[in-house]
């Protein structure tokens, strides 16, 4: 899977804005907890361990 492909285009800003709205007004600890829950929910939707491992690697080593 190529993680440089933008599958949200042309409405990527819509997701970003929704994400920022979800974090609005939360203390830092709650914001981190929201991110953790979101990652787990998205991982459950993907479900494929090899895809998830590749995504983790891409996030850990952006651009390379």
C-alpha positions in Angstrom: 0.0 0.0 0.0 1.3 3.4 -0.9 0.6 5.8 2.0 1.4 8.9 -0.1 -1.8 8.4 -2.1 -4.4 10.8 -0.8 -7.7 8.9 -0.5 -9.5 11.8 1.2 -9.0 14.3 -1.7 -10.5 16.6 -2.5 -12.2 16.9 0.9 -9.3 16.2 3.2 -9.9 19.5 5.0 -13.4 18.3 6.0 -11.9 15.4 8.0 -9.2 17.6 9.4 -11.8 20.1 10.6 -13.9 17.4 12.1 -10.9 16.0 13.9 -10.0 19.5 15.3 -13.7 20.0 16.3 -13.6 16.7 18.2 -10.5 17.9 20.1 -11.9 21.4 20.8 -12.0 22.2 24.5 -10.5 19.0 25.7 -7.6 19.1 28.1 -4.4 17.6 26.8 -4.8 14.2 28.5 -8.4 13.8 27.1 -7.2 14.8 23.7 -4.5 12.1 23.8 -7.1 9.6 25.0 -9.4 10.6 22.1 -6.6 10.0 19.6 -5.9 6.6 21.2 -9.5 5.5 20.9 -9.7 6.8 17.3 -6.6 4.8 16.3 -8.1 1.7 17.8 -11.5 2.3 16.1 -9.8 2.9 12.7 -7.5 -0.2 13.2 -10.6 -2.3 13.9 -12.2 -1.0 10.7 -9.0 -1.9 8.7 -8.6 -5.2 10.4 -5.7 -6.5 8.3 -2.6 -6.8 10.5 -0.1 -6.5 7.6 -1.8 -3.2 6.5 -1.8 -2.0 10.1 1.9 -2.9 10.5 2.7 -1.0 7.3 0.8 2.0 8.5 2.6 2.0 11.8 5.9 1.9 10.0 4.9 4.7 7.6 3.8 6.8 10.6 7.0 6.1 12.5 9.3 6.8 9.5 7.5 9.4 7.4 9.0 10.0 4.0 11.1 6.9 4.0 
